[in-house]
């Protein structure tokens, strides 16, 4: 009798737990469909969670979001600290909302990985935009590997698209590998720069010009206008040496003052022209398909390495083998074999 | 009776097989110790073999080679096809032999991975050197991944050092990722260049100047001398912008005519000075220790990925998932989970 009671109690709690989970994913999906900010926020928190139950729910949620037919424009924005990224996003976002578009802002911040902080943690950075009903701003998930942050941001994009945002802006700082990650998840990649003292190309990161669909010289106002014009010329000349991209696009160079809202509409017009042309040609669909494949491969490879390095026995033995190997007492290859065998067993 | 006979026959063949293997590794080691070319060649063939029995013997061989106390100088040499790498190595090698040094030449050729050919396959490229008793030339193992070729070259270096070669030259062509691999296994990294038409820096590969310990302008003879002098100036100026390396070394720029044997001795004197100074300071030991750690990590990561991608069931499912994912029908992350689970089971 008591056993039977126990059984039925546990059955009931099982059903309750299951229902609770089902209900909550359903609730969140319904909230997302009606562009409810709280639901969108909850959904992103779910994909950011490392709890195994949350992860299962998150996967269900993402699959259901993918089945919602929506279209959005994904724009990556990068630039070193101080270039005016938040002012630029604030102005561009506000202009887009005036054009009746809904705007989401996400971030990938490699510095947050080290500092467990976030470039977008402080919402006061985009005061006007964050108060607007048609905008959604989400800081970068902190304290994770770049692979983890990239995955979570990709899923946050899917959630924002299911919620009906027309434009998703993905911000990153111009340090580390995060630019490559952001470039691999957007339709258009924009690099913000400041004009300098005639040596514009001196400090530019290798490879970044190859990624850029547009270079924008910000803070082109007041005394800076002539320096900005010079920078536009220099970048145009430098970019002339690069071959056009796969779709025939030549990287554009423009200037603006995000603070004064001068030239930002022209930048949007350029992006809009790009998106329309490359949607018509089918190039954007092809690019997104390739990006999806890229993320499948990236996820697999990150996870294979994570599983290995997070194995506690492996961790301990690796420390030991690194010492032995560095002294030249055994070959790196034999030590690797030993560690791989250990990982397979445990 | 017949069973007993069978048993003892199999026992005998087991012992024979074991003895044969033991004897052959012993034989090879003895041959290596006396700098016997045939034994050195056999040893490298053993580490290049993908046969599992050979691999076990190869690991034993490498461990025994590591226990032989020798010292050598490892020099990496890179440059695009046509820059005169083989002529340079031929001249430098012949000069070194005149200084009573034994010289081994190995190669990492990323083009051989695609073409199953090899830059050093044709020994006629270094006719003088290949005929010399104090030289040993080995082409790049063909038809492998860069990771595989790099591992085998690293082990070939260990064999050459056990055989008492004083200088090991590792050649690679200036394309692909092989320069990073070679840089990670040498004491000194030399980049060969040709003088151009005043735009020396235009075509230089990103990052290559950061790897170089010296840039050498080859073919500085006849009508090319003034262009070569100009190139030396341009590279010196460009390198001036780079910070010095960890050991305080500023990348040197020299010119030579490998064909006429002009300036090659000066290059050797520079390398010799570098090696002596950095041996005395302990920097080279530290660098080799770091390189050993690097190769341990590289080997582990290559092998983890290889094991995954070479799993036949995974291969088939991956093809399927790539299609589904590229159409946006499932998330890359869910597909990755599925594939990782499959790999774990099989």
Interface residues (C-beta under 8 A of the other chain):
Chain A: X59 X62 X63 X66 X151 X154 X155 X158 X202 X206 X207 X241 X288 X289 X290 X292 X293 X295 X296 X298 X299 X300 X301 X303 X304 X305 X307 X308 X321 X322 X325 X326 X327 X328 X329 X330 X331 X332 X333 X334 X335 X336 X337 X339 X340
Chain B: X59 X62 X63 X66 X151 X154 X155 X158 X202 X206 X207 X241 X288 X289 X290 X292 X293 X295 X296 X298 X299 X300 X301 X303 X304 X305 X307 X308 X321 X322 X325 X326 X327 X328 X329 X330 X331 X332 X333 X334 X335 X336 X337 X339 X340
